[in-house]
Amino acid sequence: MHKKILNLLIKQNKDQDYRMQAGLLSSILGVIVNLALFVIKYLIGIATYSLAITADAFNNLFDSLSSLISFFGFKIAAKPADQKHPFGHGRFEKIAELFVSLIIIAFAILMAISSVKNIFNPQTIKFSKLMVVLLIFTSLVKFWQFSFNSYVADKIDSKLLKATAKDSLNDVLINLVIIVGLISEHLFSLKLDGILSLLLSVYIIVGALSMLILAIKELLGHRITDDQLKAMDDLLLSFNEILGYHDLIVHQYGHNRIYASVHIEIDARKTLLAAHDISESIEFAFNKDLNVDLVVHLDPVVLDDEYLADMQALVKDIVYNFNSEYSIHDFRLIKHKNNNIISFDIVVNDDNLSDVMIIQAKSKEIRKFYKKDVYITIDRNYLQLRRDL
């Protein structure tokens, strides 16, 4: 059914983003449905003197505002890159998630305050079968909205719509709890309206906080998934011409907008043209197979210098004995007229020692057998998969 609705209401237009159209459709339906539910529940709440129903009515009003924010979130996120935003506007969808989470939290706090007041000063609720029927009807509508938004969210991979779907499911739970409270008061004279509303507000706050934290993490820039990282690792290692890679850096700017850079190690005996062809092939493969815009940096590695190989072996042992989790790359001997310099990077996964402490300790040990200058760069590797020479 959900698929038919999408096919019916979304025109297949190559010039328009299907993901954006599906997101806009869900948002528009959300505005319309939630405004209608607000009117229905508000009238029921006023007629029955139920704080929980009235609060839930305003919850639906907030939901319509959230859907409106989602609408603009999808609209702006789909805009192409421009001079002021060279990486596009994809992260605006995350900003929309942030605002939706804040709106939900704000509503839940107001609901909690009203619930506490109601606990100490409970109001008598007027019970009617029609009211229960209407609440069941609104629950079914919200459950459909949850199902539809979940379907679209999975189809277009949208955390914003997943948050909206979660909020719709919260509304279903709120309605069910309200119905239980109404029946309990009608049959057993138990005034549970305020208590149930307070419990629901706490539940909503906890869920919204998790959504808020996730949105903030993605705006700050979070680590890619292990599956994405492994796919990049496998693709890089499929090129037999490279000896290894390091300094893989990945940035994500919204849905499927991933930019990356990497240093690949190439036999120094290859011509510049041949090495460039290899880097171009890797960049093309990343774009074609992974939809990643990659920039490759070439690191030439000298393989036929015995003195350099012996020096590298000694340095590797020193670094390994200091911490077996460390590794090195970009080892080279920079030759000057009066002074040759050893230069290399130490890869540190996670360590309490500062860069300065590590550099001082390793430089001191290396100078026991190499009296000239040593340049060490600390490379903090937060992407765990790597291949070093």
C-alpha positions as CSV (number, residue, x, y, z in Angstrom):
1,M,0.0,0.0,0.0
2,H,2.8,2.4,0.9
3,K,4.6,1.7,-2.3
4,K,1.4,2.4,-4.3
5,I,1.0,5.8,-2.5
6,L,4.5,6.8,-3.4
7,N,4.1,5.7,-7.0
8,L,0.8,7.5,-7.3
9,L,1.9,10.8,-5.8
10,I,5.5,11.0,-6.9
11,K,6.3,11.7,-10.5
12,Q,9.3,9.9,-11.9
13,N,11.3,12.9,-13.0
14,K,15.0,12.4,-13.8
15,D,15.6,16.1,-13.1
16,Q,14.3,15.8,-9.6
17,D,15.7,13.8,-6.7
18,Y,13.4,10.9,-5.8
19,R,14.7,11.0,-2.2
20,M,13.8,14.6,-1.9
21,Q,10.3,14.0,-3.4
22,A,9.6,11.1,-1.0
23,G,10.7,13.2,2.0
24,L,8.6,16.1,1.0
25,L,5.6,13.9,0.5
26,S,5.9,12.4,4.0
27,S,6.4,15.9,5.4
28,I,3.3,17.3,3.7
29,L,1.2,14.4,4.8
30,G,2.5,14.9,8.3
31,V,1.5,18.5,8.4
32,I,-2.1,17.7,7.2
33,V,-2.7,14.7,9.3
34,N,-1.3,16.2,12.5
35,L,-3.3,19.4,12.1
36,A,-6.5,17.4,11.7
37,L,-5.7,15.3,14.7
38,F,-4.9,18.4,16.8
39,V,-8.4,19.8,16.1
40,I,-10.1,16.5,16.9
41,K,-8.2,15.9,20.2
42,Y,-8.4,19.5,21.3
43,L,-12.2,19.5,21.0
44,I,-12.3,16.1,22.9
45,G,-10.0,17.4,25.6
46,I,-12.0,20.5,26.2
47,A,-15.2,18.6,26.2
48,T,-14.0,16.0,28.7
49,Y,-11.7,18.2,30.9
50,S,-8.9,15.7,30.2
51,L,-5.4,17.2,30.6
52,A,-3.8,14.2,28.9
53,I,-6.0,14.5,25.8
54,T,-5.5,18.3,25.6
55,A,-1.7,17.9,26.0
56,D,-1.7,15.2,23.3
57,A,-3.6,17.6,21.0
58,F,-0.8,20.1,21.3
59,N,1.7,17.3,20.8
60,N,0.0,16.8,17.4
61,L,0.3,20.5,16.8
62,F,4.0,20.3,17.6
63,D,4.2,17.3,15.3
64,S,2.8,19.4,12.4
65,L,5.5,21.9,13.1
66,S,8.1,19.1,13.1
67,S,6.8,17.9,9.7
68,L,7.1,21.5,8.4
69,I,10.7,21.7,9.5
70,S,11.3,18.3,7.9
71,F,9.8,19.7,4.7
72,F,12.3,22.5,4.6
73,G,15.0,20.1,5.7
74,F,14.6,17.9,2.7
75,K,14.1,20.9,0.4
76,I,17.3,22.6,1.4
77,A,19.4,19.5,1.8
78,A,18.7,18.6,-1.9
79,K,20.1,21.8,-3.2
80,P,23.3,21.4,-5.2
81,A,26.7,22.7,-4.2
82,D,27.4,26.4,-4.8
83,Q,30.2,28.9,-4.3
84,K,29.4,29.4,-0.7
85,H,28.7,25.7,0.0
86,P,31.1,23.7,-2.1
87,F,30.1,20.4,-0.4
88,G,26.4,21.0,-0.9
89,H,23.6,21.4,1.7
90,G,23.2,17.8,2.8
91,R,23.9,18.4,6.5
92,F,20.8,20.7,6.7
93,E,18.8,17.6,7.0
94,K,20.7,16.9,10.3
95,I,19.9,20.5,11.4
96,A,16.3,19.7,10.8
97,E,16.6,16.5,12.9
98,L,18.1,18.7,15.7
99,F,15.2,21.1,15.7
100,V,12.6,18.2,15.6
101,S,14.3,16.6,18.6
102,L,14.3,19.9,20.5
103,I,10.6,20.5,19.7
104,I,9.7,17.0,21.0
105,I,11.7,17.6,24.2
106,A,10.1,21.1,24.7
107,F,6.6,19.6,24.4
108,A,7.5,16.7,26.8
109,I,8.8,19.1,29.4
110,L,5.6,21.2,29.2
111,M,3.6,18.0,29.4
112,A,5.6,16.9,32.5
113,I,5.0,20.2,34.3
114,S,1.2,20.1,33.6
115,S,1.2,16.4,34.7
116,V,2.7,17.3,38.1
117,K,0.1,20.0,38.6
118,N,-2.6,17.6,37.7
119,I,-1.4,14.9,40.1
120,F,-1.8,17.4,43.1
121,N,-5.0,18.9,41.7
122,P,-6.7,16.2,39.6
123,Q,-9.7,17.1,37.4
124,T,-12.7,14.9,36.9
125,I,-12.9,13.6,33.4
126,K,-16.2,13.2,31.6
127,F,-16.4,9.8,30.0
128,S,-18.2,8.8,26.8
129,K,-17.9,5.9,24.4
130,L,-17.7,8.3,21.5
131,M,-14.6,9.8,23.0
132,V,-12.9,6.4,23.3
133,V,-13.9,5.6,19.7
134,L,-12.4,8.8,18.5
135,L,-9.2,8.2,20.4
136,I,-8.9,4.6,18.9
137,F,-9.5,6.2,15.5
138,T,-6.7,8.7,16.0
139,S,-4.4,5.9,17.3
140,L,-5.0,4.0,14.1
141,V,-4.2,7.1,12.0
142,K,-1.0,7.7,13.9
143,F,0.0,4.0,13.6
144,W,-0.5,4.3,9.8
145,Q,1.6,7.4,9.9
146,F,4.3,5.5,11.8
147,S,4.2,2.7,9.3
148,F,4.3,5.0,6.3
149,N,7.1,7.1,7.6
150,S,9.1,4.0,8.6
151,Y,8.7,2.6,5.0
152,V,9.8,5.8,3.4
153,A,12.6,6.3,5.8
154,D,14.0,2.8,5.0
155,K,13.5,3.3,1.3
156,I,15.4,6.6,1.2
157,D,17.7,6.0,4.2
158,S,16.6,9.1,6.2
159,K,17.2,9.4,9.9
160,L,15.0,12.5,9.9
161,L,12.0,10.4,8.8
162,K,12.9,7.6,11.2
163,A,12.7,10.2,14.0
164,T,9.3,11.3,12.8
165,A,8.1,7.7,12.6
166,K,9.3,7.1,16.2
167,D,7.4,10.2,17.3
168,S,4.3,8.9,15.6
169,L,4.7,5.6,17.5
170,N,5.0,7.6,20.7
171,D,1.7,9.2,19.9
172,V,0.1,5.8,19.6
173,L,1.4,4.8,23.0
174,I,0.1,8.1,24.4
175,N,-3.4,7.5,23.1
176,L,-3.4,4.0,24.4
177,V,-2.4,5.2,27.9
178,I,-5.0,7.9,27.8
179,I,-7.7,5.3,26.9
180,V,-6.5,3.2,29.8
181,G,-6.7,6.2,32.1
182,L,-10.2,7.1,31.0
183,I,-11.5,3.6,31.5
184,S,-9.8,3.2,34.9
185,E,-11.3,6.4,36.2
186,H,-14.8,5.5,34.7
187,L,-14.9,2.0,36.1
188,F,-12.7,2.2,39.3
189,S,-12.6,6.0,40.1
190,L,-8.8,5.9,39.8
191,K,-7.4,9.3,38.8
192,L,-4.4,8.2,36.7
193,D,-4.5,11.0,34.2
194,G,-1.7,13.0,35.7
195,I,0.5,10.1,36.6
196,L,0.2,8.5,33.2
197,S,0.9,11.8,31.5
198,L,4.1,12.3,33.6
199,L,5.4,8.8,32.8
200,L,4.8,9.4,29.1
201,S,6.6,12.7,29.2
202,V,9.6,11.1,30.7
203,Y,9.5,8.3,28.1
204,I,9.3,10.9,25.3
205,I,12.2,13.0,26.7
206,V,14.5,9.9,26.9
207,G,13.7,9.0,23.3
208,A,14.1,12.6,22.0
209,L,17.4,13.0,23.8
210,S,18.9,10.0,22.0
211,M,17.7,11.5,18.7
212,L,19.2,14.8,19.6
213,I,22.6,13.3,20.6
214,L,22.7,11.4,17.3
215,A,22.0,14.5,15.3
216,I,24.7,16.4,17.1
217,K,27.2,13.7,16.5
218,E,26.5,13.7,12.8
219,L,26.7,17.4,12.6
220,L,30.1,17.4,14.3
221,G,31.3,14.6,12.0
222,H,31.3,11.0,13.1
223,R,33.2,8.0,12.1
224,I,32.0,6.0,9.1
225,T,30.6,2.5,9.7
226,D,32.9,-0.5,9.8
227,D,31.1,-1.8,6.6
228,Q,31.9,1.4,4.8
229,L,35.5,1.3,6.0
230,K,36.0,-2.3,5.0
231,A,34.6,-1.7,1.5
232,M,37.2,1.1,1.1
233,D,39.9,-1.1,2.5
234,D,39.0,-4.0,0.2
235,L,38.9,-1.7,-2.9
236,L,42.3,-0.1,-2.1
237,L,43.9,-3.5,-1.6
238,S,42.5,-4.8,-4.9
239,F,45.0,-2.6,-6.7
240,N,48.2,-4.7,-6.8
241,E,50.3,-1.8,-7.9
242,I,50.2,-0.1,-4.5
243,L,52.4,-1.3,-1.6
244,G,50.1,0.0,1.2
245,Y,48.0,3.0,2.2
246,H,47.6,5.3,5.2
247,D,46.0,8.6,6.3
248,L,42.6,7.7,5.0
249,I,40.3,10.6,5.9
250,V,36.6,10.5,5.3
251,H,34.0,13.3,5.5
252,Q,30.3,13.0,5.0
253,Y,28.0,15.9,4.0
254,G,24.6,14.5,4.1
255,H,23.1,11.4,2.4
256,N,25.5,9.7,0.0
257,R,27.7,12.7,-0.2
258,I,31.1,11.3,1.0
259,Y,34.5,12.9,0.3
260,A,37.7,11.2,1.2
261,S,41.5,11.4,0.8
262,V,44.2,8.8,1.1
263,H,48.0,8.4,0.8
264,I,49.0,5.4,-1.3
265,E,52.5,4.0,-1.3
266,I,54.0,3.4,-4.8
267,D,57.3,1.9,-5.9
268,A,59.6,5.0,-6.4
269,R,61.0,3.4,-9.6
270,K,57.7,3.9,-11.4
271,T,57.5,6.9,-13.6
272,L,55.3,9.8,-12.5
273,L,53.0,9.2,-15.4
274,A,52.5,5.5,-14.4
275,A,51.9,6.5,-10.7
276,H,49.4,9.1,-11.8
277,D,47.5,6.6,-13.9
278,I,47.2,4.3,-10.8
279,S,45.9,7.2,-8.6
280,E,43.4,8.1,-11.3
281,S,42.2,4.5,-11.5
282,I,41.7,4.3,-7.8
283,E,39.7,7.6,-7.7
284,F,37.5,6.4,-10.6
285,A,36.8,3.1,-8.8
286,F,35.9,4.8,-5.6
287,N,33.4,7.0,-7.4
288,K,31.9,4.2,-9.5
289,D,31.7,1.4,-6.9
290,L,31.3,3.3,-3.6
291,N,30.0,6.7,-4.7
292,V,32.9,8.4,-2.9
293,D,34.7,11.4,-4.2
294,L,38.3,10.4,-3.4
295,V,41.6,12.4,-3.7
296,V,44.7,10.3,-3.8
297,H,48.2,11.5,-2.6
298,L,51.2,9.6,-3.9
299,D,54.0,8.5,-1.5
300,P,57.0,7.1,-3.4
301,V,58.7,4.2,-1.5
302,V,62.4,3.4,-2.1
303,L,62.8,-0.4,-2.3
304,D,66.4,-0.8,-3.6
305,D,68.4,1.1,-0.9
306,E,69.9,-1.4,1.6
307,Y,71.1,1.3,4.0
308,L,67.6,2.9,4.1
309,A,66.0,-0.6,4.6
310,D,68.4,-1.3,7.5
311,M,67.6,2.0,9.1
312,Q,63.9,1.5,8.7
313,A,64.1,-1.9,10.3
314,L,65.9,-0.5,13.3
315,V,63.4,2.3,13.7
316,K,60.5,-0.2,13.4
317,D,62.0,-2.2,16.3
318,I,62.4,0.8,18.5
319,V,58.8,1.9,17.9
320,Y,57.4,-1.6,18.3
321,N,59.3,-2.1,21.6
322,F,57.9,1.2,22.9
323,N,54.3,0.2,22.0
324,S,53.4,-2.9,19.9
325,E,50.2,-1.1,18.7
326,Y,52.3,1.6,17.0
327,S,53.5,1.4,13.4
328,I,55.4,3.6,11.0
329,H,55.1,4.8,7.4
330,D,56.6,7.5,5.0
331,F,60.1,6.5,6.1
332,R,62.6,8.3,4.1
333,L,66.1,9.8,4.2
334,I,66.2,13.4,3.1
335,K,69.7,14.1,1.8
336,H,71.3,17.5,2.2
337,K,74.8,18.6,1.5
338,N,76.0,18.7,5.1
339,N,73.2,16.9,6.9
340,N,71.0,13.9,6.1
341,I,67.6,13.8,7.9
342,I,65.6,10.7,8.8
343,S,61.8,11.5,8.5
344,F,58.9,9.2,9.2
345,D,55.3,9.1,10.7
346,I,54.3,7.1,13.8
347,V,50.7,5.8,13.6
348,V,49.1,6.0,17.1
349,N,45.7,4.4,17.4
350,D,44.9,5.6,20.9
351,D,47.3,6.6,23.6
352,N,47.4,8.8,26.8
353,L,50.9,10.2,25.8
354,S,51.0,13.5,24.0
355,D,52.6,13.9,20.6
356,V,55.6,15.8,22.2
357,M,56.3,13.0,24.7
358,I,56.3,10.3,22.0
359,I,58.5,12.4,19.7
360,Q,61.0,13.2,22.5
361,A,61.2,9.5,23.6
362,K,61.7,8.1,20.1
363,S,64.1,10.8,18.9
364,K,66.3,10.2,22.0
365,E,66.5,6.4,21.2
366,I,67.1,6.8,17.5
367,R,70.0,9.3,18.1
368,K,71.9,6.6,19.9
369,F,72.8,5.1,16.6
370,Y,71.9,8.1,14.2
371,K,73.6,11.3,15.4
372,K,71.9,13.6,12.9
373,D,68.4,15.2,12.7
374,V,65.3,13.1,13.1
375,Y,61.9,14.4,12.0
376,I,58.9,12.5,13.5
377,T,55.2,13.2,12.7
378,I,52.5,11.7,14.9
379,D,49.6,10.3,12.9
380,R,46.6,9.6,15.2
381,N,44.7,6.9,13.3
382,Y,41.0,6.9,14.4
383,L,40.0,4.7,11.5
384,Q,41.2,1.3,12.7
385,L,41.7,-0.5,9.4
386,R,45.0,0.4,7.7
387,R,47.8,-1.2,5.8
388,D,51.3,0.0,6.4
389,L,54.5,-0.9,4.6
